[in-house]
Amino acid sequence: MRLGHLQPLYDRPGPWASVYFDTSHPDESAAEEQERAAREASRRLEGQGADQATCRAVYERLAELPPGAGPAGWAVFATAGEVVLDTPLPAPPPVSEPPCWSALPHVGPLLELTGEDPSCLVAYIDRTGADVELRDAHGGDRVGSVEGRQWPVHRTATADWSERHFQLKTENTWERNAALIADELGACRQETGADLVVLAGDPRERRAVHERLSKELRSATVETSRGGRAPGSAPPGSRAARLLDQEVDDARARYAHERGEEALERFRAGRMPSGGRVEAAEGVPALVDAAREHRIGSLLIRPDGPDLYREVWVGTEPDQLALRRTDVQYLGDTRPSPARADDALIRSVVATGAEALTVAPAEAEPNGDDIPVGGLGALLRWPYEGDTN
């Protein structure tokens, strides 16, 4: 999961109020109960030292959320009297996540609750062009289109020799338009950073476009027989639209699962020294060192790991983190603060453009592997010299 959407949380110094709020109860008394819960969250933040302006901002935002409609919960982050980010949750947050007032925003649970959210380009294709939509868990937006040659695009029914030239021109038009669509998809993928592509619409043109994609993009592309480019082929709310939505969601889920499995396999291999070089790290001390040196490429988080709660010390800058308070002072911050290890490492990941992946709890692993040990690990951007003894 890329975490660029969390950047606003690290553009301000904090401290931060972090609240995971349940809005999944649609009964008649939901609004009254939600107001009480909002008041209680504000009270608990104040008891931890939060300023009154921030407590008030959190209360007002929580109290105005619609109960029992839409998302099952919300994650709300506020500082200096302002709610900076509020994010819908697809599932109710656990009661074990109370409101938190801390030096850094407590975003660890957000990763687990929202899960992987790969973005997907959906191309609606016919023989004259394509419309391209970018989708993620929050919906879709049109991001591109291409109009190819409009004539000739239909073959004739006759097999007369006099029609051969026309037939060839038609097929040349299809091929040319497929190449234009493939180029447009490559450009859209580069601009949006989409993780995968779904091709919908005309079967022949779908296959022709698929064949003309770059090798890298072709490996992340699937086709579906659902939907199309013609008006009315899949109107919103129709069965055809629902089936297409399901296929897109299934493709995104498969992609997320495969990426998680691939990351774990790479981690298992990388944690063992090879030629004296180690390509993965685990445990808070090693990860803190890697974060300071911007070596984390992918942060792996196992939600049940005890190391997530381990205390580290942080300064105002993402690379000012250490196991001891005095070490952060040496790094240039004279007033360091304690923070959870997972929150400190996630801040570093956001700052360096790395990614974070939530892996299954130890008991969910078929072989019972406690990977990564302690619940925190990383695939490194470049290896380091390991102990081969």
Disulfide bonds with the S-S distance in Angstrom:
none
